[in-house]
Amino acid sequence: MVTQELNFNELSRRLQAAPEPSPDLWSRIAHAHVARRQRRVRIRLAATLAFMLAGSAFFLAAPHLVPGTDWQARAQALELELRALPASDDAAEGAVARETESGLGRIDRALQAAYDRGARANELVPLWKQRSELLSTLLAVRQQSAAVIRI
């Protein structure tokens, strides 16, 4: 007990000898607390805005994620190019063209059925991609045939 009294007496003496705190101490503490809270709010707001901006940029930079527009537009452009090429009587082209056109017919029927039942983008995009790839193959065959004919 004597030890505790000494410690208490020593502590009391030190507190009495300590300088008085400045009168604006509590206002400075309150101001620092408010500033910390405001800084946290600004950081959270900035992080949220950055996340939203990054998400928007990703969405705008990746048009292939928009349901069917990229592959559908590509397929339409390829069809226009095919129509502009002259028809050919090449037998080798005819076999490839018939096979490709058969595949196009199958995909067109699948696309029509998908649209009829209200299919979602995850089903439509692969079909448009296949159609676009087949049109690209057919265009390449016809362009090669047209180049041979011109020589």
Backbone as CSV, one residue per row, in Angstrom:
resi,resn,N_x,N_y,N_z,CA_x,CA_y,CA_z,C_x,C_y,C_z
1,MET,0.807,-1.197,0.000,0.000,0.000,0.000,0.854,1.267,0.000
2,VAL,1.918,1.203,0.639,2.794,2.363,0.705,3.295,2.701,-0.693
3,THR,3.545,1.669,-1.488,4.026,1.869,-2.838,2.962,2.574,-3.686
4,GLN,1.721,2.174,-3.513,0.649,2.805,-4.271,0.480,4.266,-3.871
5,GLU,0.609,4.552,-2.603,0.487,5.926,-2.153,1.604,6.783,-2.705
6,LEU,2.781,6.200,-2.756,3.900,6.945,-3.300,3.667,7.229,-4.782
7,ASN,3.182,6.209,-5.463,2.906,6.422,-6.886,1.819,7.461,-7.094
8,PHE,0.797,7.413,-6.245,-0.282,8.380,-6.358,0.224,9.776,-6.029
9,ASN,1.026,9.858,-4.970,1.574,11.160,-4.583,2.496,11.702,-5.679
10,GLU,3.302,10.817,-6.246,4.208,11.231,-7.321,3.413,11.699,-8.537
11,LEU,2.388,10.976,-8.868,1.539,11.328,-10.008,0.852,12.665,-9.768
12,SER,0.339,12.858,-8.593,-0.325,14.107,-8.250,0.648,15.279,-8.353
13,ARG,1.845,15.102,-7.879,2.853,16.153,-7.938,3.203,16.498,-9.378
14,ARG,3.336,15.483,-10.202,3.669,15.713,-11.621,2.536,16.453,-12.352
15,LEU,1.292,16.078,-12.038,0.164,16.748,-12.668,0.090,18.224,-12.269
16,GLN,0.389,18.518,-11.022,0.361,19.903,-10.570,1.496,20.705,-11.201
17,ALA,2.623,20.033,-11.475,3.769,20.723,-12.061,3.637,20.875,-13.575
18,ALA,2.733,20.121,-14.186,2.569,20.176,-15.647,2.000,21.519,-16.061
19,PRO,2.401,21.991,-17.243,1.875,23.277,-17.698,0.390,23.153,-18.044
20,GLU,-0.317,24.248,-17.961,-1.735,24.281,-18.298,-1.894,24.086,-19.816
21,PRO,-2.886,23.280,-20.260,-3.115,23.136,-21.700,-3.652,24.446,-22.270
22,SER,-3.407,24.626,-23.537,-3.878,25.864,-24.166,-5.402,25.867,-24.192
23,PRO,-6.015,27.025,-24.152,-7.482,27.094,-24.090,-8.166,26.537,-25.337
24,ASP,-7.499,26.532,-26.465,-8.138,26.040,-27.696,-7.842,24.564,-27.973
25,LEU,-7.349,23.847,-26.973,-6.992,22.437,-27.168,-8.195,21.603,-27.633
26,TRP,-9.338,21.752,-26.949,-10.488,20.924,-27.308,-11.040,21.290,-28.682
27,SER,-10.977,22.542,-29.037,-11.453,22.923,-30.370,-10.518,22.365,-31.450
28,ARG,-9.200,22.333,-31.172,-8.272,21.739,-32.140,-8.505,20.235,-32.274
29,ILE,-8.791,19.567,-31.170,-9.078,18.126,-31.208,-10.347,17.875,-32.022
30,ALA,-11.387,18.664,-31.770,-12.642,18.507,-32.520,-12.426,18.782,-33.999
31,HIS,-11.664,19.809,-34.309,-11.382,20.141,-35.711,-10.615,19.005,-36.398
32,ALA,-9.625,18.424,-35.710,-8.857,17.308,-36.284,-9.756,16.100,-36.515
33,HIS,-10.676,15.863,-35.598,-11.599,14.732,-35.752,-12.505,14.924,-36.968
34,VAL,-13.056,16.119,-37.128,-13.924,16.419,-38.274,-13.128,16.311,-39.577
35,ALA,-11.905,16.804,-39.568,-11.075,16.744,-40.772,-10.784,15.288,-41.171
36,ARG,-10.512,14.430,-40.186,-10.270,13.002,-40.485,-11.510,12.362,-41.087
37,ARG,-12.681,12.661,-40.525,-13.926,12.086,-41.056,-14.188,12.578,-42.477
38,GLN,-13.969,13.849,-42.723,-14.178,14.389,-44.066,-13.203,13.771,-45.060
39,ARG,-11.970,13.552,-44.639,-10.967,12.935,-45.513,-11.390,11.507,-45.865
40,ARG,-11.913,10.759,-44.895,-12.385,9.391,-45.169,-13.542,9.406,-46.165
41,VAL,-14.454,10.347,-45.995,-15.599,10.444,-46.906,-15.110,10.774,-48.318
42,ARG,-14.172,11.711,-48.440,-13.641,12.068,-49.759,-12.917,10.899,-50.410
43,ILE,-12.170,10.140,-49.619,-11.460,8.976,-50.170,-12.457,7.937,-50.665
44,ARG,-13.496,7.683,-49.878,-14.524,6.714,-50.309,-15.237,7.187,-51.561
45,LEU,-15.550,8.470,-51.615,-16.221,9.032,-52.782,-15.315,8.934,-54.021
46,ALA,-14.046,9.265,-53.860,-13.106,9.177,-54.982,-12.953,7.738,-55.462
47,ALA,-12.880,6.803,-54.527,-12.751,5.392,-54.912,-14.000,4.921,-55.655
48,THR,-15.164,5.331,-55.175,-16.415,4.952,-55.847,-16.479,5.536,-57.252
49,LEU,-16.123,6.799,-57.377,-16.128,7.422,-58.698,-15.115,6.768,-59.634
50,ALA,-13.942,6.445,-59.112,-12.930,5.782,-59.942,-13.425,4.421,-60.404
51,PHE,-14.064,3.684,-59.513,-14.599,2.370,-59.870,-15.673,2.499,-60.941
52,MET,-16.560,3.474,-60.782,-17.620,3.672,-61.763,-17.043,4.112,-63.106
53,LEU,-16.052,4.974,-63.074,-15.426,5.439,-64.302,-14.712,4.293,-65.023
54,ALA,-14.014,3.461,-64.257,-13.326,2.317,-64.860,-14.340,1.344,-65.464
55,GLY,-15.431,1.113,-64.765,-16.464,0.230,-65.297,-17.087,0.790,-66.568
56,SER,-17.340,2.085,-66.586,-17.902,2.712,-67.781,-16.921,2.649,-68.944
57,ALA,-15.659,2.912,-68.660,-14.647,2.857,-69.720,-14.544,1.448,-70.286
58,PHE,-14.581,0.449,-69.409,-14.507,-0.936,-69.882,-15.705,-1.266,-70.758
59,PHE,-16.878,-0.844,-70.341,-18.091,-1.134,-71.103,-18.055,-0.444,-72.464
60,LEU,-17.603,0.802,-72.485,-17.546,1.535,-73.749,-16.433,1.029,-74.656
61,ALA,-15.346,0.538,-74.075,-14.225,0.056,-74.876,-14.447,-1.368,-75.376
62,ALA,-15.442,-2.047,-74.867,-15.692,-3.432,-75.254,-17.073,-3.553,-75.893
63,PRO,-17.232,-3.094,-77.133,-18.565,-3.138,-77.744,-19.043,-4.559,-78.009
64,HIS,-18.144,-5.532,-78.002,-18.571,-6.905,-78.240,-19.420,-7.432,-77.086
65,LEU,-19.457,-6.733,-75.969,-20.294,-7.157,-74.858,-21.732,-6.687,-75.017
66,VAL,-21.949,-5.732,-75.896,-23.309,-5.288,-76.180,-23.956,-6.362,-77.046
67,PRO,-25.147,-6.806,-76.702,-25.751,-7.966,-77.348,-25.808,-7.902,-78.871
68,GLY,-24.946,-8.641,-79.519,-25.003,-8.889,-80.940,-24.625,-7.761,-81.863
69,THR,-24.421,-6.560,-81.398,-24.223,-5.446,-82.321,-22.940,-5.574,-83.113
70,ASP,-21.864,-5.975,-82.511,-20.591,-6.033,-83.222,-20.604,-7.118,-84.298
71,TRP,-20.973,-8.333,-83.940,-20.974,-9.437,-84.910,-22.078,-9.252,-85.938
72,GLN,-23.176,-8.710,-85.531,-24.272,-8.487,-86.466,-23.870,-7.432,-87.507
73,ALA,-23.261,-6.368,-87.079,-22.817,-5.323,-88.011,-21.742,-5.861,-88.940
74,ARG,-20.856,-6.676,-88.403,-19.796,-7.266,-89.239,-20.406,-8.169,-90.306
75,ALA,-21.390,-8.971,-89.896,-22.044,-9.868,-90.854,-22.749,-9.062,-91.946
76,GLN,-23.386,-7.991,-91.588,-24.074,-7.163,-92.580,-23.086,-6.519,-93.547
77,ALA,-21.947,-6.072,-93.018,-20.923,-5.473,-93.893,-20.357,-6.514,-94.852
78,LEU,-20.148,-7.746,-94.365,-19.632,-8.817,-95.224,-20.638,-9.170,-96.316
79,GLU,-21.926,-9.153,-95.990,-22.947,-9.425,-97.002,-22.910,-8.382,-98.119
80,LEU,-22.713,-7.135,-97.738,-22.616,-6.073,-98.751,-21.398,-6.291,-99.647
81,GLU,-20.281,-6.690,-99.075,-19.083,-6.971,-99.878,-19.313,-8.150,-100.811
82,LEU,-20.002,-9.182,-100.317,-20.288,-10.347,-101.159,-21.167,-9.973,-102.345
83,ARG,-22.143,-9.129,-102.110,-23.039,-8.723,-103.194,-22.309,-7.905,-104.251
84,ALA,-21.255,-7.203,-103.841,-20.508,-6.365,-104.781,-19.580,-7.180,-105.681
85,LEU,-19.228,-8.408,-105.274,-18.328,-9.241,-106.086,-19.099,-9.893,-107.226
86,PRO,-18.441,-10.058,-108.371,-19.111,-10.748,-109.482,-19.235,-12.246,-109.187
87,ALA,-20.297,-12.860,-109.709,-20.490,-14.306,-109.538,-19.463,-15.048,-110.386
88,SER,-19.086,-16.229,-109.903,-18.073,-17.014,-110.602,-18.619,-18.400,-110.915
89,ASP,-18.057,-19.034,-111.992,-18.468,-20.381,-112.372,-17.417,-21.411,-111.974
90,ASP,-16.449,-21.047,-111.139,-15.374,-21.935,-110.719,-15.963,-23.108,-109.935
91,ALA,-15.617,-24.345,-110.332,-16.162,-25.541,-109.680,-15.678,-25.676,-108.247
92,ALA,-14.394,-25.358,-108.002,-13.854,-25.460,-106.644,-14.555,-24.466,-105.724
93,GLU,-14.768,-23.260,-106.255,-15.479,-22.260,-105.455,-16.911,-22.710,-105.226
94,GLY,-17.515,-23.313,-106.203,-18.904,-23.748,-106.088,-19.110,-24.725,-104.954
95,ALA,-18.187,-25.684,-104.798,-18.324,-26.675,-103.724,-18.206,-26.011,-102.355
96,VAL,-17.200,-25.152,-102.208,-17.008,-24.471,-100.928,-18.173,-23.522,-100.667
97,ALA,-18.607,-22.827,-101.726,-19.703,-21.880,-101.574,-20.988,-22.590,-101.168
98,ARG,-21.264,-23.749,-101.788,-22.479,-24.493,-101.424,-22.435,-24.948,-99.972
99,GLU,-21.295,-25.426,-99.538,-21.153,-25.886,-98.149,-21.309,-24.707,-97.179
100,THR,-20.684,-23.599,-97.516,-20.769,-22.411,-96.652,-22.181,-21.858,-96.624
101,GLU,-22.822,-21.799,-97.800,-24.191,-21.303,-97.844,-25.146,-22.220,-97.101
102,SER,-24.867,-23.518,-97.101,-25.665,-24.460,-96.330,-25.526,-24.156,-94.827
103,GLY,-24.292,-23.910,-94.411,-24.061,-23.535,-93.008,-24.732,-22.217,-92.653
104,LEU,-24.707,-21.266,-93.605,-25.377,-19.989,-93.376,-26.884,-20.182,-93.210
105,GLY,-27.452,-21.052,-94.024,-28.887,-21.335,-93.909,-29.229,-21.924,-92.554
106,ARG,-28.385,-22.834,-92.089,-28.609,-23.457,-90.774,-28.541,-22.402,-89.663
107,ILE,-27.537,-21.512,-89.749,-27.387,-20.478,-88.721,-28.521,-19.463,-88.799
108,ASP,-28.947,-19.121,-90.016,-30.068,-18.185,-90.171,-31.340,-18.747,-89.537
109,ARG,-31.565,-20.045,-89.739,-32.744,-20.668,-89.118,-32.619,-20.655,-87.588
110,ALA,-31.415,-20.919,-87.081,-31.194,-20.896,-85.630,-31.375,-19.480,-85.076
111,LEU,-30.889,-18.478,-85.819,-31.075,-17.089,-85.385,-32.552,-16.716,-85.360
112,GLN,-33.271,-17.088,-86.416,-34.698,-16.760,-86.472,-35.449,-17.425,-85.322
113,ALA,-35.124,-18.683,-85.047,-35.770,-19.393,-83.940,-35.425,-18.727,-82.604
114,ALA,-34.190,-18.294,-82.463,-33.780,-17.638,-81.216,-34.519,-16.320,-81.032
115,TYR,-34.630,-15.534,-82.113,-35.363,-14.274,-82.005,-36.846,-14.522,-81.745
116,ASP,-37.407,-15.552,-82.357,-38.825,-15.857,-82.166,-39.160,-16.181,-80.711
117,ARG,-38.260,-16.849,-80.024,-38.526,-17.221,-78.630,-37.959,-16.192,-77.639
118,GLY,-37.397,-15.104,-78.156,-36.903,-14.031,-77.283,-35.609,-14.392,-76.571
119,ALA,-34.699,-15.015,-77.295,-33.432,-15.447,-76.695,-32.625,-14.257,-76.206
120,ARG,-31.780,-14.530,-75.235,-30.912,-13.493,-74.674,-29.625,-13.374,-75.466
121,ALA,-28.852,-12.359,-75.144,-27.609,-12.062,-75.863,-26.609,-13.215,-75.787
122,ASN,-26.571,-13.919,-74.649,-25.590,-15.006,-74.524,-25.849,-16.136,-75.508
123,GLU,-27.041,-16.199,-76.077,-27.335,-17.190,-77.117,-27.198,-16.579,-78.514
124,LEU,-27.536,-15.304,-78.662,-27.511,-14.661,-79.976,-26.100,-14.320,-80.450
125,VAL,-25.268,-13.847,-79.558,-23.920,-13.409,-79.955,-23.125,-14.544,-80.601
126,PRO,-23.102,-15.759,-80.032,-22.350,-16.823,-80.710,-22.892,-17.165,-82.097
127,LEU,-24.197,-17.063,-82.273,-24.777,-17.338,-83.594,-24.360,-16.276,-84.605
128,TRP,-24.395,-15.015,-84.185,-23.952,-13.948,-85.084,-22.466,-14.082,-85.387
129,LYS,-21.710,-14.523,-84.418,-20.270,-14.724,-84.642,-20.043,-15.818,-85.675
130,GLN,-20.750,-16.941,-85.538,-20.621,-18.031,-86.514,-21.029,-17.564,-87.906
131,ARG,-22.120,-16.813,-87.962,-22.591,-16.321,-89.259,-21.550,-15.397,-89.889
132,SER,-20.982,-14.534,-89.089,-19.967,-13.610,-89.576,-18.733,-14.363,-90.074
133,GLU,-18.322,-15.386,-89.342,-17.147,-16.163,-89.754,-17.402,-16.921,-91.058
134,LEU,-18.601,-17.475,-91.210,-18.929,-18.166,-92.466,-18.972,-17.181,-93.640
135,LEU,-19.534,-16.018,-93.425,-19.551,-15.008,-94.486,-18.133,-14.572,-94.849
136,SER,-17.280,-14.475,-93.857,-15.881,-14.109,-94.099,-15.186,-15.184,-94.940
137,THR,-15.453,-16.447,-94.643,-14.881,-17.548,-95.421,-15.378,-17.493,-96.858
138,LEU,-16.666,-17.305,-97.032,-17.254,-17.237,-98.370,-16.692,-16.046,-99.145
139,LEU,-16.532,-14.932,-98.497,-15.972,-13.752,-99.142,-14.527,-14.010,-99.576
140,ALA,-13.740,-14.655,-98.715,-12.344,-14.944,-99.058,-12.265,-15.863,-100.278
141,VAL,-13.127,-16.874,-100.335,-13.132,-17.802,-101.479,-13.507,-17.063,-102.756
142,ARG,-14.522,-16.221,-102.682,-14.955,-15.493,-103.878,-13.937,-14.449,-104.312
143,GLN,-13.286,-13.812,-103.356,-12.250,-12.833,-103.713,-11.066,-13.523,-104.371
144,GLN,-10.701,-14.702,-103.868,-9.593,-15.462,-104.464,-9.960,-15.874,-105.880
145,SER,-11.177,-16.330,-106.087,-11.643,-16.730,-107.396,-11.680,-15.521,-108.345
146,ALA,-12.136,-14.389,-107.847,-12.215,-13.182,-108.670,-10.817,-12.720,-109.042
147,ALA,-9.854,-12.863,-108.150,-8.474,-12.447,-108.437,-7.878,-13.335,-109.518
148,VAL,-8.186,-14.628,-109.491,-7.669,-15.547,-110.507,-8.278,-15.224,-111.861
149,ILE,-9.550,-14.890,-111.889,-10.221,-14.579,-113.140,-9.638,-13.308,-113.772
150,ARG,-9.303,-12.315,-112.966,-8.796,-11.048,-113.491,-7.438,-11.191,-114.127
151,ILE,-6.653,-12.178,-113.720,-5.324,-12.346,-114.286,-5.492,-12.895,-115.667
